[in-house]
Amino acid sequence: MPKVDLSVNLAGMSMKNPVCVASGTFGFGQEYSEFFDLSELGGICAKGLTLNPREGNPGPRIAETPMGILNSVGLQNPGVDAFIATELPYLRQFDVKVIANISGNTPEEYGIMCEKLAGAGVDMIEVNISCPNVKAGGLAYGTRPELAAEVTEVAKSHAGKVPVMVKLSPNVTDITEIARAVEGAGADALSLINTIRGMRIDVNTRRPILKMNTGGLSGPAVLPVAVRMVWEVAQCVKVPILGMGGIAKGEDAAQMMLAGATAVAVGTALFADPFTPIKVREGLCEIAARQGLSAVRELTGGVKPW
């Protein structure tokens, strides 16, 4: 089989291959490094960070669903300073791009974290705007264009030369409206989709299975929604896209790239098979070779709508 160039460029960040692991599903990499060399990955989106340590939500906070899971972990993490002091040096042992994911309650918190992480030398900052906004009465930043743009501007102004990627929520009427707003505010890249809000109820106790009542749906069930949203967003913005949501094999990743993604992230599938990112990478390579492509990046945007 002819050799295929797997390298891609995501907003100026050169990656040896287009396969990342999604934030919140890979921790900070130490557990998964027992299965394979983390240098095999294109990038690692580290577990979501907040300015201060968080214990997360009370359990139960994970519930299985057909073709996926619901989670309401609640951003449990050691805080940005602990990440910089302990986790980042560990990740730097590997030849892999490190993408720090951050969530804040105010624009000021995003700014402080961006400044700290840029100074620590991460390769990219992924700004999660799908979290409660205290100053806006509990609304998520990701559901209103003006709030999404405000956070993006603050992040960019504090991130220095480190590229800023904004993670979009699918829980909106029109995701392209948010995409255009954050691109206009200076985002270097977009990542999508985040989880879809869902719920399960125990019919015997009549209580929700999750202690927080609702949670985020991820896994194979959301793949068609994610592909559709990536396709829609790719048509209305010029910045590159990191596509995610239900990717479990090379064909899934190829769909995401054909829809317009430059790179992809594997998330929930890791819980069933830690080697999924490696298998996705190999599957992508096989598809590209079979189609006579010299580089996997030639898949990006190649869909032919009817």
C-alpha positions in Angstrom: 0.0 0.0 0.0 1.5 3.4 -1.0 2.7 5.7 1.9 0.2 8.4 2.9 1.3 11.7 4.5 -0.7 11.9 7.7 0.5 15.4 8.8 -2.0 18.2 9.2 -1.8 21.9 10.3 -4.4 23.1 12.8 -4.3 26.9 13.1 -0.5 26.9 12.8 0.0 23.9 15.0 1.7 21.2 13.1 0.5 17.7 14.0 2.1 14.4 12.8 -1.4 13.0 12.3 -4.9 14.3 12.6 -6.1 12.1 15.5 -6.4 13.8 18.9 -8.1 12.6 22.1 -11.0 14.6 23.4 -11.0 16.6 26.6 -12.5 14.8 29.6 -12.0 11.3 28.2 -8.2 11.0 28.5 -7.5 12.6 31.8 -4.0 14.0 31.6 -2.6 11.0 29.8 -0.8 9.1 32.5 -3.2 6.1 32.7 -3.4 5.7 28.9 0.4 5.8 28.6 0.3 2.3 30.1 -1.4 1.1 26.9 0.6 2.9 24.2 3.2 5.6 23.6 1.4 9.0 23.7 3.7 10.1 20.9 1.6 8.1 18.6 -1.2 10.7 18.9 -1.5 13.9 16.9 -2.6 15.8 20.0 -4.0 15.5 23.5 -6.9 17.7 24.6 -6.3 17.6 28.4 -9.1 17.2 30.9 -11.0 20.5 31.3 -9.4 23.0 33.7 -10.9 25.7 35.9 -9.1 28.5 37.7 -9.4 26.7 41.1 -9.7 23.0 41.9 -13.1 21.4 41.6 -14.5 18.2 43.1 -17.1 17.9 40.5 -20.7 16.7 40.9 -22.0 14.1 43.3 -22.7 10.6 42.0 -24.2 8.9 40.2 -22.7 11.0 37.4 -22.3 8.5 34.5 -25.2 6.5 32.9 -25.1 4.2 30.0 -27.5 4.7 27.1 -28.0 2.8 23.8 -25.0 3.7 21.7 -23.5 6.1 24.2 -23.2 7.5 27.7 -24.6 10.4 29.7 -22.2 12.2 32.0 -22.5 15.0 34.6 -19.0 14.8 36.0 -19.0 18.5 36.6 -15.4 19.5 35.6 -13.6 17.7 38.4 -10.0 18.8 38.1 -7.0 19.9 40.2 -7.0 23.5 38.9 -4.8 25.2 36.3 -1.8 25.8 38.6 -1.6 22.1 39.5 -1.8 21.2 35.9 1.1 23.5 35.0 3.2 22.2 37.9 2.5 18.5 37.7 0.7 17.3 34.6 2.2 19.5 31.8 5.8 18.4 32.6 4.7 14.8 32.3 3.0 15.4 28.9 6.1 17.2 27.7 8.0 13.9 27.8 6.2 12.9 24.6 6.3 14.1 21.0 2.7 15.2 21.0 0.8 18.5 20.9 -0.7 19.5 24.2 -4.0 21.3 24.0 -5.2 22.7 27.3 -9.0 22.9 27.8 -10.4 25.6 30.0 -13.8 26.5 31.5 -14.7 29.7 33.5 -17.5 31.4 35.2 -16.5 34.9 34.1 -14.5 36.3 31.2 -11.9 37.4 33.7 -11.3 33.8 34.7 -10.8 32.8 31.1 -8.3 35.6 30.7 -6.2 34.6 33.8 -6.1 30.9 32.7 -5.1 31.8 29.2 -2.2 34.0 30.5 -1.0 31.2 32.8 -1.2 28.5 30.2 0.4 30.6 27.4 3.3 31.3 29.8 3.6 27.6 30.6 4.0 26.8 26.9 1.0 24.7 25.9 0.6 24.3 22.1 -3.0 25.4 22.0 -5.8 26.5 24.3 -9.3 25.0 23.8 -11.9 27.4 25.3 -15.0 25.6 26.5 -17.9 28.0 26.2 -20.5 25.4 27.2 -20.4 26.1 30.9 -22.7 28.3 33.1 -22.1 32.0 32.9 -22.6 33.5 36.4 -22.8 37.1 35.1 -25.6 36.1 32.6 -28.0 34.5 35.0 -26.8 30.9 34.5 -26.8 30.9 30.7 -24.0 29.1 29.0 -21.6 31.3 27.0 -22.0 29.0 24.1 -25.7 29.7 23.5 -25.5 33.4 22.8 -23.3 34.9 20.1 -22.5 38.1 21.9 -21.4 36.2 25.1 -19.4 33.7 23.0 -17.6 36.5 21.2 -16.9 38.3 24.5 -15.1 35.2 26.0 -13.2 34.7 22.7 -11.9 38.2 22.7 -10.7 38.0 26.3 -9.1 34.6 25.7 -7.3 35.9 22.6 -6.1 39.0 24.3 -4.4 37.0 27.1 -3.1 34.0 25.1 -0.2 35.8 23.4 1.0 33.8 20.4 -0.7 30.5 21.5 -3.6 29.7 19.2 -7.1 29.7 20.7 -9.6 27.1 19.7 -13.2 27.6 20.8 -15.3 24.5 21.6 -18.9 24.9 20.4 -22.1 23.6 22.1 -24.6 21.7 20.0 -27.4 22.7 22.3 -28.4 25.7 20.2 -30.9 26.6 17.5 -28.2 27.5 14.9 -24.6 26.5 15.6 -23.4 28.5 12.6 -24.5 31.7 14.3 -22.1 31.0 17.3 -19.4 29.9 14.9 -19.4 33.1 13.0 -19.5 35.1 16.2 -16.4 33.5 17.7 -14.5 33.6 14.3 -15.3 37.3 14.1 -13.9 37.7 17.7 -10.6 36.2 16.6 -10.8 32.5 17.2 -8.0 30.6 15.5 -9.9 27.4 15.3 -13.2 25.7 16.3 -13.8 22.4 17.9 -17.2 20.7 17.8 -19.3 19.2 19.0 -19.6 19.2 22.7 -22.1 16.8 24.3 -25.8 16.9 23.7 -28.0 17.5 26.7 -29.9 14.3 27.7 -31.7 12.5 30.5 -32.5 9.0 31.7 -35.1 8.0 34.3 -35.3 4.9 36.5 -39.0 3.8 36.0 -39.0 1.9 39.3 -37.8 4.7 41.6 -39.1 7.4 39.2 -35.9 9.3 39.8 -33.4 10.5 37.2 -30.4 8.1 37.0 -28.0 11.0 37.2 -27.9 12.9 40.5 -27.8 16.2 38.6 -30.9 15.0 36.6 -29.5 15.7 33.2 -26.1 15.1 31.6 -24.2 15.3 28.3 -24.8 12.6 25.7 -21.7 11.3 23.9 -20.7 8.2 21.9 -21.7 6.6 18.6 -25.3 7.9 18.8 -24.2 11.5 18.3 -22.0 10.9 15.2 -24.6 11.9 12.6 -25.4 15.1 14.5 -21.7 16.0 14.8 -21.0 15.3 11.1 -23.9 17.5 10.1 -22.8 20.4 12.4 -19.2 20.2 11.2 -20.5 20.4 7.6 -22.7 23.4 8.4 -20.0 25.2 10.2 -17.3 24.5 7.7 -19.4 26.2 5.0 -19.6 29.5 6.9 -16.2 30.0 8.5 -12.6 30.0 7.2 -10.8 28.9 10.4 -9.9 25.2 10.7 -12.1 22.7 12.6 -11.3 19.9 15.1 -14.3 17.5 14.6 -15.5 15.2 17.4 -18.6 13.3 18.5 -19.0 9.6 18.2 -15.8 8.8 16.4 -14.9 5.1 16.9 -13.2 4.0 13.7 -11.4 5.3 10.6 -14.5 5.6 8.6 -16.1 7.9 11.2 -13.0 10.1 11.2 -13.1 10.2 7.4 -16.7 11.3 7.4 -15.8 14.1 9.8 -12.9 15.3 7.6 -15.0 15.0 4.4 -17.5 17.3 6.1 -14.8 19.9 6.6 -12.7 19.0 9.7 -8.9 19.4 9.5 -8.4 17.0 12.4 -10.5 14.8 14.7 -10.8 13.9 18.3 -11.7 10.5 19.8 -13.6 10.6 23.1 -16.1 8.1 24.5 -14.8 5.2 22.4 -11.7 5.3 24.6 -13.7 3.8 27.5 -14.5 0.7 25.5 -11.1 0.4 23.8 -8.0 2.5 24.9 -6.4 1.7 21.5 -9.2 3.4 19.5 -7.1 6.5 18.5 -4.4 4.3 17.1 -7.0 2.2 15.2 -8.7 5.4 13.9 -5.4 6.7 12.6 -4.6 3.4 10.8 -8.1 3.3 9.4 -7.9 6.8 8.1 -4.6 6.0 6.4 -6.1 2.9 4.7 -9.0 4.9 3.4 -6.8 7.6 2.0 -4.5 5.1 0.4 -7.4 3.2 -1.1 -8.7 6.4 -2.7 -5.3 7.1 -4.1 -4.6 10.2 -1.9 -1.0 11.2 -1.2 -2.0 13.0 2.0 -4.9 12.4 4.5 -5.6 16.1 4.6 -6.9 15.8 1.0 -10.0 14.4 2.6 -10.9 17.7 4.3 -14.0 19.3 2.8 -14.2 16.7 0.1 -17.9 15.8 0.5 -20.0 16.0 -2.7 -23.5 17.1 -1.6 -26.4 16.1 -3.9 
